[in-house]
Amino acid sequence: MSTTDKTKNKAQQLSGKAKEKAGQLTGDPQREQKGKTDQVKSDLKSAGEKVKDAFKR
């Protein structure tokens, strides 16, 4: 996995955590869910990249 991909995935994960926390603090369930969704997307992208790396070896 390239450093750029890692950085983008980490940024998306941190953004998702921030959205989730903001949703919790403001009582906005849609924002909280959007944050959780962003985190899951980031996790899936990271997993996909790891699988690609495993097949390259």
Secondary structure, 3 states (H helix, E strand, C coil): CCHHHHHHHHHHHHHHHHHHHHHHHHCCHHHHHHHHHHHHHHHHHHHHHHHHHHHHC
